[in-house]
Amino acid sequence: MKKIFPIVLSFGLLTSVSFSTVSNVDAAAKSYKNCTELNKDYKGGVARAANVTNKGGKTKYKPYVSKSLYDANTKLDRDKDYIACEKINTS
């Protein structure tokens, strides 16, 4: 009985981790119709990598970094600076 419990516990943990990872990948690749929809979920837009810089000036919010989410929404990056739907600080 003592040997079975750790095996069952390990199997349960491995299964729960694998299922949660799949759902995170699916959520990360969501494609948005326009910047208004994307900015409802990500106020600062979506950056392809953490080291990209904005061409348009100082932004109001920091962009969310996700390569897969950016790749699914490249059509929304009009200035091709690897940040889709960034909000420029106008003040």
C-alpha positions as YAML, in Angstrom:
chain: A
units: angstrom
residues:
- id: 1
  name: MET
  ca: [0.00, 0.00, 0.00]
- id: 2
  name: LYS
  ca: [2.86, 2.39, 0.81]
- id: 3
  name: LYS
  ca: [4.40, 1.90, -2.65]
- id: 4
  name: ILE
  ca: [1.15, 2.45, -4.55]
- id: 5
  name: PHE
  ca: [0.30, 5.82, -2.99]
- id: 6
  name: PRO
  ca: [3.36, 7.71, -4.35]
- id: 7
  name: ILE
  ca: [2.84, 6.20, -7.79]
- id: 8
  name: VAL
  ca: [-0.81, 7.24, -7.91]
- id: 9
  name: LEU
  ca: [0.03, 10.71, -6.58]
- id: 10
  name: SER
  ca: [2.79, 11.18, -9.17]
- id: 11
  name: PHE
  ca: [0.52, 10.09, -12.00]
- id: 12
  name: GLY
  ca: [-2.17, 12.53, -10.86]
- id: 13
  name: LEU
  ca: [0.26, 15.43, -10.74]
- id: 14
  name: LEU
  ca: [1.72, 14.66, -14.16]
- id: 15
  name: THR
  ca: [-1.71, 14.45, -15.74]
- id: 16
  name: SER
  ca: [-2.89, 17.75, -14.26]
- id: 17
  name: VAL
  ca: [0.27, 19.56, -15.40]
- id: 18
  name: SER
  ca: [-0.02, 18.28, -18.97]
- id: 19
  name: PHE
  ca: [-3.69, 19.31, -19.28]
- id: 20
  name: SER
  ca: [-3.07, 22.82, -17.95]
- id: 21
  name: THR
  ca: [-0.15, 23.34, -20.34]
- id: 22
  name: VAL
  ca: [-2.27, 22.54, -23.38]
- id: 23
  name: SER
  ca: [-4.96, 25.04, -22.42]
- id: 24
  name: ASN
  ca: [-2.37, 27.82, -21.90]
- id: 25
  name: VAL
  ca: [-0.92, 27.26, -25.37]
- id: 26
  name: ASP
  ca: [-4.37, 27.42, -26.95]
- id: 27
  name: ALA
  ca: [-5.19, 30.65, -25.13]
- id: 28
  name: ALA
  ca: [-1.89, 32.23, -26.11]
- id: 29
  name: ALA
  ca: [-2.51, 31.75, -29.83]
- id: 30
  name: LYS
  ca: [-5.86, 33.62, -29.95]
- id: 31
  name: SER
  ca: [-6.27, 35.77, -33.03]
- id: 32
  name: TYR
  ca: [-8.07, 39.10, -32.62]
- id: 33
  name: LYS
  ca: [-10.16, 40.88, -35.25]
- id: 34
  name: ASN
  ca: [-8.83, 44.37, -34.43]
- id: 35
  name: CYS
  ca: [-6.80, 46.37, -31.91]
- id: 36
  name: THR
  ca: [-9.86, 47.36, -29.89]
- id: 37
  name: GLU
  ca: [-10.55, 43.70, -29.09]
- id: 38
  name: LEU
  ca: [-6.88, 42.94, -28.36]
- id: 39
  name: ASN
  ca: [-6.53, 45.97, -26.08]
- id: 40
  name: LYS
  ca: [-9.47, 44.80, -23.97]
- id: 41
  name: ASP
  ca: [-7.33, 41.83, -22.89]
- id: 42
  name: TYR
  ca: [-3.86, 43.41, -23.22]
- id: 43
  name: LYS
  ca: [-3.88, 47.19, -22.63]
- id: 44
  name: GLY
  ca: [-0.28, 47.69, -23.75]
- id: 45
  name: GLY
  ca: [-0.56, 45.52, -26.82]
- id: 46
  name: VAL
  ca: [1.45, 42.36, -27.48]
- id: 47
  name: ALA
  ca: [5.21, 42.30, -28.07]
- id: 48
  name: ARG
  ca: [7.03, 39.49, -29.86]
- id: 49
  name: ALA
  ca: [10.01, 39.60, -27.46]
- id: 50
  name: ALA
  ca: [10.95, 41.44, -24.28]
- id: 51
  name: ASN
  ca: [13.78, 43.38, -25.92]
- id: 52
  name: VAL
  ca: [11.79, 45.08, -28.73]
- id: 53
  name: THR
  ca: [11.47, 48.86, -28.69]
- id: 54
  name: ASN
  ca: [8.56, 50.93, -29.86]
- id: 55
  name: LYS
  ca: [9.14, 53.12, -32.93]
- id: 56
  name: GLY
  ca: [6.22, 55.43, -32.25]
- id: 57
  name: GLY
  ca: [7.32, 56.99, -28.96]
- id: 58
  name: LYS
  ca: [6.55, 56.45, -25.31]
- id: 59
  name: THR
  ca: [3.74, 54.00, -24.61]
- id: 60
  name: LYS
  ca: [1.09, 54.37, -21.94]
- id: 61
  name: TYR
  ca: [1.22, 50.70, -20.86]
- id: 62
  name: LYS
  ca: [3.89, 48.02, -21.00]
- id: 63
  name: PRO
  ca: [3.12, 45.40, -23.67]
- id: 64
  name: TYR
  ca: [2.48, 41.75, -22.86]
- id: 65
  name: VAL
  ca: [5.31, 39.58, -24.23]
- id: 66
  name: SER
  ca: [4.28, 36.43, -26.10]
- id: 67
  name: LYS
  ca: [5.78, 35.20, -29.37]
- id: 68
  name: SER
  ca: [2.86, 32.91, -30.19]
- id: 69
  name: LEU
  ca: [0.23, 35.57, -29.44]
- id: 70
  name: TYR
  ca: [2.13, 38.17, -31.48]
- id: 71
  name: ASP
  ca: [2.55, 35.74, -34.39]
- id: 72
  name: ALA
  ca: [-1.21, 35.09, -34.39]
- id: 73
  name: ASN
  ca: [-1.83, 38.86, -34.63]
- id: 74
  name: THR
  ca: [0.98, 40.18, -36.83]
- id: 75
  name: LYS
  ca: [-1.60, 41.81, -39.10]
- id: 76
  name: LEU
  ca: [-2.33, 44.26, -36.26]
- id: 77
  name: ASP
  ca: [1.29, 45.52, -36.11]
- id: 78
  name: ARG
  ca: [0.99, 48.38, -38.60]
- id: 79
  name: ASP
  ca: [4.40, 49.97, -37.99]
- id: 80
  name: LYS
  ca: [6.24, 46.60, -38.00]
- id: 81
  name: ASP
  ca: [8.07, 47.25, -34.71]
- id: 82
  name: TYR
  ca: [7.16, 43.80, -33.31]
- id: 83
  name: ILE
  ca: [4.55, 45.26, -30.94]
- id: 84
  name: ALA
  ca: [0.94, 44.79, -32.04]
- id: 85
  name: CYS
  ca: [-1.64, 47.38, -30.93]
- id: 86
  name: GLU
  ca: [0.56, 49.44, -28.60]
- id: 87
  name: LYS
  ca: [-1.02, 52.60, -27.19]
- id: 88
  name: ILE
  ca: [1.06, 55.75, -27.57]
- id: 89
  name: ASN
  ca: [1.08, 58.16, -24.63]
- id: 90
  name: THR
  ca: [-0.37, 61.39, -26.04]
- id: 91
  name: SER
  ca: [0.09, 63.52, -22.94]
...
